[in-house]
Amino acid sequence: MEDNRVVLCGANAYEKKYYFNDQFQGIPDSIKEELNIICVLFTEEVGGIFTIVFEEDASVSMVTDAEEDDIYYDEISSGLLVSEIRRKRQELFESLSLYYRIFILKQDVADLLSEE
């Protein structure tokens, strides 16, 4: 991961594990559950490692990776699924970005609202 990114959550198909960053405990449980489902279903369908991260500009990105010798990881399906998740969950990711800017980066809410 790049140094300027902050991992929100992720799943690893090799270890069959899900990770949620404790720094974001303030996120409502329903959103945490939705993120868990997104990550785990992604790795069940495509394999590899899937993470949702905050970029330096507070935008939300999805990152996929696979071990070099993983012959089951499907890079094409991975890209298609990322696009589908981004399209279907756009509002969720925008809300997460706003949460990150307000509660983690401590940006002024009035400034953020005036940008829109």
Protein Blocks (a to p, Z undefined) as FASTA:
>chain_A
ZZkbccfbdcdfklopacddfklmmpcfklmmmmmmmmmmmmmmngpjddddddfkopac
ddddddfklmkbcfklmmmmmmmmmmmmmmmmmmmmmmmmmmmnopafklmmmmZZ
